[in-house]
Amino acid sequence: MSKKACMACGMLFVPRPQIHNQLFCSNPRCQHERRRRRQAEKRASNPDRRANDALYYKDWLTKHPDYWKNYRASHPEYAERNRVQQRQRNKDRKNVEIAKDAV
């Protein structure tokens, strides 16, 4: 059997004969990445799906109003990492605006 390189992890694997053009190995992390990429493709190509996903998320948030507040409280390392990243995004955005004004 010929081996293929997994599109997620790069490791060689023997594709299953039942799955034509198999691109990902059976590792759960690689399967998760496969599903994530497929969902992103569907959202990008179908505006209705994107709108439905947004409505679903909005509805979920109304049913779980304190989810993110509780998550940040129980995961302080996540909250701090996000603060640092947001400061960097704000700084980058400000630099882009200044560059636009300079032209």
N, C-alpha and C positions, 0 to 999 in steps of 0.2 A: 504494500500500500504506500502511496505517496503521502508525504507529510506537508502540512501547510503552516504558515505562521499566523497566529491569532492576531486579529486587528486591534485587540485591546492590550494584551500583555506582550505580544511578540514571540511567545513560546511556540515551539513546533508541536503540532498535534495531528493525529490521524482523524480525518473527517469521517463522520458516520455515513455509510452508504445510503441511508434513507433520506439524508438531508443534502439535496443538490446545492452546490455552491456554498457550502458551509464556510463562514468567515471567522467565527469565534469558537474558541475551545469551550469545554463544558464547565470550566471553573465558575463558581457562582458569581464572583466579581466580574468576570468577563461577560456572563449572561446579563447581569445587571447593566453593564455598560452598553450591551447590544440593545436592550430594551430602551434605555435612556436615549440613545442615538435615534432609534426608530421613532420614538415619541417626538423628539425634536424635529425630525424630518416632517412628520405629519402636521405638527403645529405650523411649521414654516410654509408648507404648501397648501394648507387649508385654513382660511381665515375663520370659517365657522367653528372649527375645532378649537382654535385659539380662544374665540369668544366663549364657547361652552366651558372650556377649562377655567377661564377667568370667572365666569358665573359660579361654577362649582366651588372654586376657592373662596370667593366672596361669601357664599352661603355657608361654607364650612367655618369661616372666621366668625360669622354671626352666632353660630352654635357653640363656638369655643373662644369666647372673647378674651380670656386671660392666658391663652396658650403661650404666646411669645413672651409675655411678661414673666410667667412662671418658668419658661425654658431658660430665659436669660438669668433669672435668679438662681436656678439650679446648675447652670453651666457658666460660671463667671469667666472662664478662659475663653469661651466662645464670644461672650459679650465684649471682652477687652480686645480680642483679635479683630472683631468687627469694627470697633471704634477706631482702631489704628488704620484699618483699611479704608474706612470712610473718610478719615482725615486726609489720607493720601489721595483719594478720589476727588475730594473738594479742592485740594491743592492743585492737582492736575487740571481740573476744570477751570480754576482761576487762571492758571498759566495759559490755557488755550484762549480764554476770553481776552487776556492781555495781548496775546499774539495777534488776534483778529483786529483789535483796536489799533495796533501799531501799523497795520497795513493800510 
